[in-house]
């Protein structure tokens, strides 16, 4: 059985639709701005923030159903899923359709005093948030929540593909989202992992990551025609691993990520020479980028064009894997290699092929990877039939 991906919607600092996001990315625009408001940190920091006023405006135009009172993040999820459904023929109310929600912190803003009185104390729990989203759409199945650090989005895709291939569901709606909040920013500041400038993945001057927020949805199914794409893309297979190195630091050797890549490629019967492009994690921290470079080199992928999208939209945590996979799907369909923003001078020890300039090239197969706290890693392979 083939599993197809399509009907993507992307919400980031670059726009509330896939078209807005891709248009801005291809134009070389970044959604990262210096935030000196004091809302998220006592110092000025580059952050990638969604236009929540625009989200509120578009959400107000949607039909009312479900709980009726939704948080800022739930509104992004509902808006994104609604946009994806509008592009497909998938019935969200059918028994054979599942919703997968990926997030690291969910309704983190409900930790603020007073917010829990509006939505209830339990709404901060991930399954409660997911349940509210599922009820809005009238989906009969309890949503599946994937929260495994920054690999959550890619793992959500992997689980969705496996559930469809098993025959349990015909369609799976995977939506990833996370919100900017003082709690998250202060945590990364305590790690001394944030850059004072927009991040530079794989560059010699990289000195930390840039945080972002956003949401994205991709619909997966066993019938390409249901997704209404002129150019269908298959999900071949995915894999996960854990290098068990450190609570926050990745393996110095890249062994864990390499194992996930190797397993995905072996199970997909794909060799290194068949991978046309890589959508990497690329956080712009010293250890992550070096680890990834070693993993790609060990996997024989040094000559494959590679990029990180975090120079455009920042690190969106549990949403990153879904947002970046959605961009990668657009890249595949349009046969366009997208520049890795912020990269100028090579800054890792392995000679990986980071994309310096956008380029038209016939593309068939894309490898998407992610790595996260706790030593978690994930990889998934997309291919045009």
N, C-alpha and C positions, 0 to 999 in steps of 0.2 A: 504494500500500500504506500502510495506517495502522500507526503504531507506538504501542503503549500502555505506560503506566508503572503499576506497582502493587507490592503485597506488600512495603511498606516496613518496615524495622526501623531503629530509632535507639538508639544507645548513647552517652550523655553523662553528665555529672555529675547530670542530672535523672532518670536511670533507665536501665534496660537494655532497655526495650521502647518501642515507639512510643506505646503507651497511657500509660505512665508519663511520658514526655517531654511529650506534648501536654497531659495532665492538669495537670502542674506549670506549664507555660507559660500555659495558660488561667487558672490560679489566680494568676498573677502572680509565681510563685516563680522565683528565680534560683539557678543552681547554682554561682555564683561565691562563693568564700570567701577570706578572707585566710589565706595560708599562711606561717607563721613557723617552719617546721620546719628550714629551712636546707638541705633536700634539693635544691632547685632554684635557690636564690639566697641570697646572704649577707644579704639584707634581706627583710622581710616584703612579700609581694606578693599582690594578688588573683589567684587562679588558678581554673580550672574543671577539676576532677579527677574522673575516673571512679572508682567504687568497685571496685577491682581484686579485693578479697576476694570480692565478690559475683560478679564475672566468673569467678573461679576455681571458685566453688561451682557455678555453672550449667554451666560448661564440663565439669566432672567428670561431669555427668549425660549428656553427649553420647556417642554411639558412638565407640569408638576405631578409628582407621584412619590411613592415611598414614604420616608419619614418626614419629608417636607422641610426639615431644618438641617442644613448641611454645612460642614466646616469648609475652610478655605481649600484644604487638600482634597476633600471629597468632591468639591465642585470641579476641581481640575480633572479628577478621575472621570466624573460623569460627563463632563464636556468632551474629553478626549475619546472615551468609549462611544459616546453618541456620534461623534464625527466619523469614527471608523465604521460603525454600523451603517451609517448613511451611505457609505461607499460600497457596501456589500449587500448580499441577499441573505445573510445569516439571520436566523430567528433567535434572538436573545432569550426568548421565553420558552424555548424548546428544551426538553429533557436531555437531549444529546448535545447541548451547548454548555460549556463550563467557563466561568470567569476565574482567572488567576490574577491576584494582586501581588505586586512585588514592591517592598518598601523597607527601609531600615528603621525609620522612626515613626512613620504614620502621622497621626494627629499630635505631633510634638507640641504644637501651640496650646494644647489643652492643659499643659502643665502650668501655664500662666494663671495666677490668681484670678478668679472670677470667670474664666472660660469654662471650667468644668460645670459651673452652675447652669450654663446655657445648654450644654449638650449632654450633661450627665458624666459622672466620674468614669464610667466604664468605656466611654467612647474613645478614650486614649488607647485602649487595647486594640491591637491590629485586627483581630477577628471581628470586633464590634464595628470598626470602620468598614471592613470589607463587607460585613453583613448589610450595613446601611446602603452601600453601593449596589449590592446584589438585589436588594428589595426595590430600589429605585427602578431597576430594569425589569423587575418581575421574573428574574431568573429562578427556576425551581431548585437549583443545586446550591448547597453552601459553597461560597467562594473558597478557593484554595489560596492560602497566604504563604508566600515565600519571603522570608526575611533572613538572609545569610550575608550580612555585610554588603560589600559592593559587588558581589557576584550575583546578588538576588535576581536582577533582571535577566541575565543570561541563563541562570538556572530555571527561572520561570518559563523561558522559551524551551529549554531542554525537557522539562516536565510536561509541558503542553504537547510537544511533539510525540513524546512517549505515550501519553494517554490517548492521543488520536490513533497512533499506530497499533495500540493494543486493542482498538475497537470499542473502547469504553465511551468515547465521545466522537462525534463527527466534527465538531468545531470547538476551538478553545480561544477565548478572548484574553490575551495577556496584556495587562496594563501596569506600568511601573510609575511610581511617583514619590517624591520627597519634597519637603518644604524647608526653606531657609528659616533658621531660628537661632537665637542667642545661645541656647544649650549646645547646639551642634558646632557653631563657630567657636565657642569657648573651649570645647573639647579638642578641636584640631589645633587651636592656639596653644593649648597645654602640651601638645605633642611637638610644638615648634615646627609644624609641617606646612604652614601657610606662607605663601609668597606675598611680598608687599607689592608685587607687580603682577599683571596677568601672566598666567602660567606658560611655561615654554617646554612642552614635552620633548624629551630626547635631546635637548639643546645643551651646549656646554655651560650656558649661564643659568640653567634651571636651578631654582632654589626652593621649590615647594609648589603645592597645588593651589588652585582657586576653587572655592566652593560655588556650587550652583544649585538651582532648584528647577523642577519641571515635571512633566508627565508625558508619557507616550503610550500608545496602544497599537498592537499588531494583532490581527486576527489570523488564526491558523485553522486549516481545515483539510479534509480529504478530497475536496472537489474544488479545483482551481476556478471553475466558472462562477462559483458562489462569491468569489472575492473580486470579480469584475475588473481584473487587471489584464491589459493587453499583453503584457509580458509576465507570465507566471514565474515565481521563484519557489523552488523546493527547499525544505529543511531536510538535509540529509541525516544528520545525527549530531548529538552533543555529548559532552562528558564533563565530569567534575572531579576535583582532587583536593587534597589538603596536604601542604608540605610540613605542617606541625612544627613550624619554626619558632614562632613568637606570637604573642597576643596581638601585636600590631605590625611588626616588621615582617616583610616577605623573606623567603629563602634567599640567601646570597647567591646560590648556584642556579636558581631558576628551575630546579628539578620538578617542583610541584606543578608549575604551569606547563612544563614540557610533557609531563605525564598526561595531563588533560588533553593537550593538543595531540599527542601521539595516539591516545585512545580514540579520540574523535576521528582522526584521519584513518586509523585502521578499521574502525567500525563502518566508516563511510566508503571503504575501499578506495581511498584517495591518497595519492602520493604528493610530495612537496611540489613537484613540477606542475601539478594541476591546480594549485592555489594561485589565483590571479591577483588577489589583494587581501590585505589584513586590516581589519578594524580593531586596533589594539586598545588596551586600557589607558596607558600613557598618562599617568597622573602628574608628571613633572617633578616628582620627588626623586632624590638621588638613588635610593634603594630600589624603588619600583621600576623605574625605566631601565636601570642596569640589569635587574633580574629578568625583565621581559626580553631584553636584547639577547641575553644568554640562552633563554628558553627557545626563542625563535632560531637562533644559530644552531643549537643542538638538534632542533627539528628539521634542519636543512632548509630553512626559509629565509636566509639572509638576503636573497636577491628578489624577494617578493615585495612589491610596493606596499608601504605600510603607513598608516596615519593614526593620530589621536584627534578626536573632535573636542577635547576639553579646552583647547585654546579658543574655541568659539563660544562654548556654553558652560564652561567650568565642569567640576565634578558633581554630578547630580545624584550620587550615592545609589540608593536602591532603584532609582529610575534609569541610571546610566546605561545599563545593558540593553534596555528596551529602546530608549531614545537613540542610542548609537547604532543598534541593529536596524532601526527604522531608517536612519540616514544611509546605512550601508546598503540596504535594499534599494533605495533610490539611486545610489551610486551604481549598483549592478545593472539596474534597468536602463539607465541613461548612458552606460559605458563611459563613466567619468571618474577618473581618479581625483579625489579631493585633497587639496593641500593640507598638510598638518600645520595648523596655525601656531606661530611662535617658534617654529624650528628654523634656525639659520645656520648654526655651526654644530657639527656632530659632537655629541657629548657623552656617548656610551662606548664601551670598549669593543663591542662587536660591530661589524660593518653592516648593520641592517639598513635597508633601503627606505628611509623616511621620505615621504613625498614632499618635495619642495615647492612645486608649482602644479596647478590643476592641469590635467592632461586627458584628452580623449583616447580611449584604448578599449578594444574589445574585451569585455569581462564576462566570465561565466561562473566562477567560483570564488566565494569570499569566506574567509575564516574570521569569526568574531571571538575575541577573548576578553576575559575579565579576571581580576585578582582583588582580594580584599583582606580585611583584618582577620586574624586567626589562621592565616595561611591558606585561605580558601582560593580556589582557582576554578575557572570554567571555560569551555570552548564549545562553539557550535559552528557548523558549516552550512552555508547557503549555496544553491546552484541553480542557474537557469537551465531548464530542460533543453 
